[in-house]
Amino acid sequence: MSTVEKFEYVFLGGGKGGKTLAMELAKSGKRVAVVEEGMIGGSCINIACIPSKALIQSARIMHAVQSADILQGGAHDNKVDMAKVHRYVRDVVDGMVDINAKAFAASGFDLILGTGRFVAPRRIQVAMNDGNERVVEGEHVFINTGTYAAVPDVPGLRDANPMTHVEALALDALPEHLIVIGGGYIGLEMAQAFRRLGSRVTVLQEAPRVAMREDADVTDAIESAFAKEGIDVRVSVKALRVSGRSGDSVTVDLADGSSLNGSHILVATGRVPRTANIGLDVAGVELDTRGFIRVDERLATSAPNTWAIGEVAGTPMFTHASFDDYRVLKSQLAGGTLTTRDREIPYALFIEPELARVGLNESDAQRQGIAVRVAKLPMAGIPRARTTGDTQGFMKAVVAADSDRILGFTMFGSNAGEVVAVVQMAMLGKLPYTALRDAILAHPTIAEGLNLLFAKVPERA
């Protein structure tokens, strides 16, 4: 075995939380090594958030052009050049990878490109991409390996070579008919994007609704919006077998006796943690029943001085959640008290209209036995939405029944991902809902709808 190189801090994986902490430690003069298979900047930049939103923006522009009925001579016959879309997506990704690579170099940490696995507690053997080998050991080790797309055990599906979001984001030719298996975040974003770019799209969801973590009125609104765009959403359907090959011709046989023919299949049925075959048993790191690393509220694993960051630690699968893991670990290393307990993590689904939520929804409150007051405002009631024509959807607030505390906010509407931050700040500041009801918000803006929404909160009994 190669000579063991000693570091103060070693990171296995270079995702958002890990790379941020590694750069900060290195800049402070610590000896730091980051082992990364090759995605400089992490999956968000390379194969997830950034390329998907670049693709969605291209689709949004195309949709706007084809929907320009208010303009004389709308360009309804325009065809998308998927090769140009692919180049645009790659240019966005390449630019951000370059920024990250320069930041890595400036920080001074040792970037080791290769595949790492534990060979002892806090000791990692790296098969480097250039064919060499290195062995590194840290006083503190951080596991930041992330997740990958799950492929369900449907007969014939793997043989059909289905796409995940990774392959879908690399397409340079438009699918004629895209079959999306899964009605969660990734499936919905990709379904709408490819429909707007010109593909026929069918979404197959085994559950009774898409976006199952949301209230029924939210998922009903999503399904209605998709139907208006010609996306065929089928719920409560189970794929029994798949034949053919994605990219050519595929057939999906369904449990109801019907079958569906398409040109491509995209699988979006969840994520699997990257914890297999990396020597975690040798490292003394325990897993939970789902294969994620078991951590406490400090992100500490079962092994001494060994931590986990981001999705692999069961952190909600958002880049901003991984970044908060960085804050927790920074505090812990400095002897601080910040933990993952009771943190409020917002999220946004970048379909159109956007979906965003922070805190509880009605279903959560009912399940937990929490008495609440609920207010709901159609987007059509907001003046700014009227002027832009973005009247689909609604805002909804959940307020405690016995106090004026805001417990949650959901919005399915234009700019939801931005508006949710306003409510989140009010919740973090422990402001009563009346603060948003009575705030002087600029007119006409979408956020002004918060005045109208919180004015509809029922009085306390």
Protein Blocks (a to p, Z undefined) as FASTA:
>chain_A
ZZddddfbdcedjdfklmmmmmmmmmnopacddddfklghijklmmmmmmmmmmmmmmmm
mmmmmmmmmbghiafkbccdfklmmmmmmmmmmmmmmmmmmmmmmnopacdedddddfbe
hiacdddfkopacddddfbdcddebpaddddddehklmnopacfklmmmpcbdcfbdcde
djbfklmmmmmmmmmnopacddddfbfbehklbcfklmmmmmmmmmmnopacdehiacfb
dedjehiaccdddfkopacddfbdcddebccddfehnlpmmnopacdfkopacddfkopa
fbehiacehjlnopacbfklmmmmmmmmmmmmnopabdfehiacdddddbddddddehjd
fklmmmnopacddddddfklpmklmmnopagccddddddfkbcbdfbdcdddehklmmmm
mmmmmmmnopafklmmmpccddddfklmmmmmmmmpccdZZ
